[in-house]
Amino acid sequence: MKQCTWLILLVLVAACCSMPAMGAIKYFGGTPQMTAYVTGFSEFSPGEDATITVMIQNSGVDIMKFTNSGTLQPDDLPTTAKQLTASLAANGAPLIIKTDAQMAGDLTSPDTITLRFNAKILSNATIGEYQIPLTLKYKYLKVQNQEAGDSLQFLYNNVTDTLPITVKIKKQVKINMLDVVPENINAGTEGYLNLTIKNIGSEAGKKATVKITRNGMSPVIPTDSMVFIGDFPLNGVINCRYKVAISNDAEQQTYPLNVAVSYENDEGDQVTSATETIGVPVGGKISFAVTSPPATLYPGDTSVVIVVYQNIGTSTAYNAQAQLNAVDPFSSNDNGAILGSIKPGEFATARYSLSANGQAVSKTYALDTKIRYRDSLDNSQVSDMFKADVQVVSRPSGPAMLMVPAMVLIAAILVGAGYYVFAKRKKM
């Protein structure tokens, strides 16, 4: 039994000794074989911000390899594209490539990599197919030499390869703004915006809707943002009217607003045209000024003071009401006045009952005043606070004071005499 066991062990050892030694592989041919194509969307519209997604494939094949027990195993394969970079160029096509060359690392075979390039399609792009160049730069293992038992020498080839990528500019509605007419569009108010638009594109739109949207932080804010226009034929002209609001901090200048058309194309797909940015003229906030001279009061007196206001804005203030803020040393039991509607440049007069206390110092006081009004869309608005001057003067004394009753008496006598003469002549 023991002899059998030893015999089996001897057979196994002999079998192991007779197995061939595992050798390393040495390659004598093969290169990377690179192809590329657009994956996903390859059709773009004039004026569109586009993302061109490119699939790069390496399908290189090793054409010869040799196994030798005395050869070291190399780190690279001749079919591997090492340190691959890819760049896309317009090459005369109606687009702008915004993404710089991209590092893709090592691309083995068979394998693929996907890269994305941001582009802008020119708004005047002509419909059709365009081939744009994709430039690949990489290196690959050409020769491996084993100079000693434990060292390898690698020789690489540098490659620049240009592959055509096909993109298509498709038909689309393109808008051209013929006219922009604002109605009562002023800072802090609502008004109407009238647009006249022409389709200068290469496609007619069905079931079309013209949309306006706010441009960034522009103070022009759409209240009504969509107008349905139905069919929008080639070279067709349509008119749209929108209600827009203008923020209070707007100045008298032109501000941007975005316009686009959403429609159904010939294939029945719902698409949106490239966005056009237009300028909307905005008038300054309706404002007022006091044009009358300072009203005069004596200390301790109550009097009706007259304040004349002028509309120095560019729109009519409807149903205007003025208010005068009476502060120490003044008081009032009637500090409001109805002015009515005031057109740009027109004047309106307010009368206030105002009292000055007995300790009022003789000088000119600037009292706050404001006007509440309705805009063209009947929205309630309030003007900025501004100033109305009231002058406190010392009461006349001495001879001047004595002259006042005398002058009043003389005036009364003259009026009476005049009336007597008039009545006598009338009887005659």
Secondary structure, 3 states (H helix, E strand, C coil): CHHHHHHHHHHHHHHHHHCCCCCEEEECCCCCCEEEEECCCCEECCCCEEEEEEEEEECCCCCCEEEECCCCCCCCCCCCEEEEEEEECCCCCCEEECCCCEEEEEECCCEEEEEEEEEEECCCCCCEEEEEEEEEEEEEEEEEEEEECCEEEEEEEEEEEEEEEEEEECCCCCEEEEEEEEECCECCCEEEEEEEEEECCCCCEEEEEEEEEECCCCCEEECCCEEEEEEECCCCEEEEEEEEEECCCCCCEEEEEEEEEEEECCCCCEEECCCEEEEEEEECCCCEEECCCCEEECCCCEEEEEEEEEECCCCCEEEEEEEECCCCCEEEEECEEEEEEECCCCEEEEEEEEEECCCCCCEEEEEEEEEEEECCCCCEEECCCEEEEEEECCCCCCHHHHHHHHHHHHHHHHHHHHHHHHHHHHHC
